[in-house]
Amino acid sequence: MSGDRRPIGVFDSGIGGLTVVRALMERLPLESIVYFGDTARVPYGVKSVATIEHFTAQIVDFLLRQEVKMLIVACNTMAAVAAKVVVARAGGIPVIDVIEAGARAAVAIAAGGRIGVIGTPTTINSNAYARRIHALDASARVYSQACPLFVPLVEEGWLDHEVTRLTAQEYLRPVLAEDVGSLVLGCTHYPLLKPLLRDVAGEKLKLIDSAVTTAELAAASLQQAGLAVTGGEGPENATYRYIVTDVPLRFQTIGERFLGRSLGRIERVDW
């Protein structure tokens, strides 16, 4: 096995970014990962831009001390508000964020088409997805919808509950009325709702999972930069660390649902 064995640094305001870690594990099984979730200070969406930038800078500096070779912003709020902070502090290592990955995938699938975006109120109000999609394809039409109830429903584990289904029908109705061809899942909690959303939206609508698209973009970026781990028959040498700022009572249970496997040991840091 050869290549750059340093880990990929993935960070989020809380737990949702574990869906990105899961996608990375599946797409890049030879790569080691350090995940950082700022669970003591979540949610970020209600905080000021200055505060989010300050917290993001702290996390980036911490991960750089772990000698990561790439930074992945797995939080839509951070990506919408503080992406420039991450790049400025990264010291030249590749930086990827979920909004960039989701926007690129949407444009690749639906060039010049009608694209739906669902996300938290903070992400939707930031207009970050629409701006990035229009920067990539000025002819695209973007229809956005905030879905504030999805995060608590996912964390409750109600992934196929009738309440969640009815909520999805209400949220998606105005977007589907615009005859969109693709739907960007603009929150890292939403991949867990894919089967339900597919049922509600129908098979014709292409769901763009920003966790999967982020993993694809990371793979391409590592190859391009010559940083990918190569060779070897399996992922035995890959290591995974999970670092949080607080360990809430349900973190292990919810985290393992997001990750699709055991979290093992969780490290905690105090600022």
N, C-alpha and C positions, 0 to 999 in steps of 0.2 A: 504494500500500500504506500502510495506516495502523494505528493501535493502538500498544500498548506494545512496542517492539522489543527490550527487554532480554531476555536469555536465561533459560531455565528451568534451574535447578540440580538435577542428579540425582546422588545419591551412594550408594556401596555399599562394603562392606569389601574388595571385590576386583573381579572381572570379571563376575559374574552379572547385575549391574544393566544391562549392555548390552542384555539382552533387553527391558528397560523402555524404553531409548533407542530401540531398533528399533520398538517399538510406538508410541512418541511420534512418531517420524519418519513413520510411516504414517498416524497419526490427525491429526497437526498439522504438515503439511509446511512451513508458513510460519514455524514457530517455531524460533528458535535454541536450542541446548542446550550447557551446560557439564557434562561428566561427570567425576566425581571417584571414583577407585577407590584405596582405601588398601592397595595391593598389598604394601607392605613389612610390614604388620602383620596381614594376613589369616592364619589365620581368626580371626574375632571370637568364635565360639561357645564357645571354650575359656577365654575371659577372664572376669574378674569383672565384675559390674554396674558398679562404680565406674570401672573401666578403659574399658569400652565407652562409658559416658557421657562420660568425659574425651575419648576419641578422637572421638566424635560431635560434641562441642562444638567441637573444633579444626576439623573439616571444615566445619561450618556457618559458623563465623566466616570461614574461607577463602572459601567460596562467596559469602557476603554481600559480601566485598571485591571480588568479580567483578561486583557489582551485578545479581544475579539477581532476577527478579520473583516466583519461586515456588520452593519447595524440595520435592523428591520423595525420600523415603526409600525407596530401591530395595533395601534389605537387610532381610530378615525379622528377623535378629537385632537390628539397630539399632531396627527398628520395634517389636519385642516389648519391648525393654529401655529404650530411650532416646527414645521419641517425645516425651515431655514436655520433654526437654532441647531438642529441635529447636524446638518451639513457643515455648518460653520465650525462645530467642535470636533467633527469626525476625523480630522487630520488626514483626509485623503482616502480613507477606506470607503468602499462602496456603501451607499445608503439607499434603502428601498422603503417605500411606505405603501400602505394598503390602498390609499386613494389613487396614487399613480398607477399601481398594478391593476386596480379595478377599472379605471378610466381607459387605460390602454386596451384591455381585453374587450371592453364595451365597443370601442371604436373599431377594433379588428373584426368583431362579429357583425356589427351593424353600421358599417360605414355609410354616412349620410342618412341614417335611419332614425327611428324614434326609440329613445332609450329611457327606461324608467329607473329611478334610483330610490331605494328605501333606506332609511337610517334613523338614528336618534334625532330629536329636535335640534340639538347643538350642531350635529354634522350637516343636517339639511339646511338649517338657517345660515350656516357658514357659506353655503353655495359652492363648496370646494370641488365636489364631483362635477357639477355643471361647468364650472370654470375650466377645469382640467380637460374635460371632454371637448369643450368648444375650442380650447387651445390646440387640441390634436385634430379636430375635425369641425370646422366652422359651420358646416351644413347640418350637423346633427341637431336633433330636437330632443331636449331633456325634460322629463316630467318627474318631479321629486315629491316624495311623500314621507313625512315624519311618522314613525311608528313607536311612540313612547312606551306602549305596554308590552312590546315584544321582549325586552330585556328581563323584566321581572318574571314573565311567564316562562322564559327559557331557564332562568335560574331556579324556578320552582320545579322544573322538570316536566312541565305540562307541554310536551313536544307534540302530542297528538290528542290533546284534550279538546272537547267541543268548544270550550270558552276560547281557546287559542284559534280554533278554526273560524269561529264567528268573528273574532277580532281581525283575523287576516282578511276575511271577506270584506269587512268594512274598510280597512286600510287600502286594500288593493283595488277596490271598485273604481275610484277616480283615475288611477294610473292605467288600469286595463281599458277604461273608456277611451283613452287616447290611442288605443291600438298599437301599443309599444311592442317591439319585436324581441327586446331583451330587458332583463331586470337585474340591476346591480344590487347585490346584498351588501349595503354600505355600513355594516356593523359586524364585528367579529362574533357576536352571539348568533347571528342569523343563519349561519351554515347548519346549525342543529335543526332548523325549521325547514330545511330544503324539501323533504318528502311532503310535508303538509302544504308548503307554498306551491309545489308542483301540482298537487291535487286541486288547490284553489284556483291557480292561474291557468292550468291546462298544459298539456304536453308541448304545444307549439311554442310557448314562450321560453326563451333561453335564459336560464338563471346563471348569473355571473357571480361565482363564489369568490370574494376577494381574498380569502385564505388560500385557495388553490392557485389563483392568479399570482399572488405574492410569492408563493413557492416556485412557480414557473419562472417568474422574473428573477428571483434569487439564483436559481440554477443557471440561467443564461448569463447573469452578471458575474457569477463566480468563474464560469468557464472563460468568459471574455477577459477577465482580469488575471487569469492563470492561478486562481486561488482554490480551485476545487480539489477535494480529496479524490484520488483516482486509484484504480486497481483494487485487488482484494476480492474475496468471494462474498463477504457479508458485512453486516453492520456491527460486528462484535466489539470493535474498537471505538465506536461512537459513544460519547458520554453526554448525559443530560443533567443540567442543574436547574433547579427551580428556586428562585430567590424572591422573597416578598418582604414587605415592611410591616405586615401584621398577618396573623393566621386566624382568620375568623373561624367560628365553629364549623361552618358548613363548607369551608374552602376545599378540603380534601375530596368530599363527595362531589361537589359541583365541578371541581377541577378535573377529576377523573372522567366525568361525563363529557367534558369538553375535549379532553385529550384522547379518550377512547382506550386508555390503558392506565396502569397504576402510576401515580406520581412519585412514589418512593419517598425519599427524605426531602423535606422542604426546609430550606435555609431562611433564616430571618435576619434582616439587618436593621439597625437603628441609625437614623441620620444623626 
